[in-house]
Amino acid sequence: MYEIQPTVIYRWLHRYSQVKLSGVKIHYEMETEEQKTLFYKDKVAELERIIGKKQIEIDFLNKLIDIASSELNVDIKKNFGASRLNGSEITRQKKDLP
């Protein structure tokens, strides 16, 4: 993963180890493509679950807006977008007040 050569690892162990490991072989394993694939498959599955939950939430909220619109006889989606002000418009309105 970090592309460190085995000789660098052995040299580091020899210099900084509390116990000198002369004659001891250390086996290290690089991450295989299979391990990477499994990791990313799990990650994709997790993200798909999150997206699925968010989509259910969006569908629920849209349905709630539709029901509220029909009960109140007001197009909430259309009216919601029309009345929004950004910060500079609010500042201008405050300046116009007496």
C-alpha positions in Angstrom: 0.0 0.0 0.0 2.8 2.5 0.9 5.2 1.0 -1.7 8.0 0.4 0.9 10.7 -2.0 -0.1 11.3 -5.0 2.2 14.9 -4.0 2.7 13.8 -0.7 4.2 11.5 -2.5 6.6 14.3 -4.9 7.7 16.7 -2.0 8.0 14.2 0.0 10.2 13.6 -3.1 12.4 17.3 -3.6 12.8 18.0 0.0 13.8 15.0 0.8 16.0 13.9 -2.5 17.4 14.2 -3.0 21.2 15.1 -6.6 20.6 17.6 -7.3 17.8 16.0 -9.8 15.4 19.0 -11.4 14.0 18.2 -14.6 12.1 14.4 -14.0 12.4 12.5 -13.7 9.2 9.6 -11.4 9.1 6.8 -12.0 6.6 4.8 -9.1 5.4 1.8 -9.3 3.0 0.9 -6.7 0.5 -2.8 -6.0 -0.1 -4.0 -8.2 -3.0 -6.3 -7.1 -5.7 -8.9 -9.5 -4.3 -8.8 -7.7 -0.9 -9.1 -4.3 -2.6 -12.0 -5.6 -4.7 -13.8 -6.9 -1.6 -13.2 -3.6 0.3 -14.6 -1.6 -2.6 -17.6 -3.9 -3.1 -18.4 -3.4 0.6 -18.0 0.3 0.3 -20.3 0.5 -2.8 -22.9 -1.6 -1.0 -22.8 0.7 2.0 -23.1 3.8 -0.2 -26.0 2.2 -2.1 -27.8 1.6 1.2 -27.3 5.2 2.2 -28.6 6.4 -1.2 -31.6 4.1 -0.8 -32.5 5.6 2.6 -32.1 9.1 1.3 -34.3 8.3 -1.7 -37.0 7.0 0.6 -36.8 10.2 2.7 -37.0 12.3 -0.5 -40.1 10.4 -1.7 -41.7 10.7 1.7 -41.2 14.4 1.9 -42.4 15.0 -1.7 -45.6 13.0 -0.9 -46.0 15.0 2.3 -45.7 18.3 0.3 -48.2 17.0 -2.3 -50.7 16.1 0.5 -50.3 19.4 2.2 -50.7 21.3 -1.1 -53.9 19.5 -1.9 -55.3 20.1 1.6 -54.4 23.7 1.7 -55.2 24.4 -2.0 -51.7 26.0 -2.4 -48.9 24.9 -4.6 -46.2 24.7 -1.9 -43.4 23.8 -4.3 -44.1 26.8 -6.5 -44.6 29.3 -3.7 -41.6 28.0 -1.7 -39.1 28.9 -4.5 -40.7 32.3 -5.3 -40.4 33.9 -1.8 -36.8 33.1 -1.1 -34.4 36.1 -0.7 -30.6 36.0 -0.7 -28.5 38.0 1.8 -28.0 41.1 -0.4 -31.8 41.5 -1.1 -32.5 41.3 2.7 -29.8 44.0 3.3 -31.3 46.3 0.7 -34.8 45.8 2.2 -33.5 46.8 5.6 -31.8 49.9 4.3 -35.2 51.0 2.7 -36.9 50.8 6.1 -37.4 54.1 8.0 
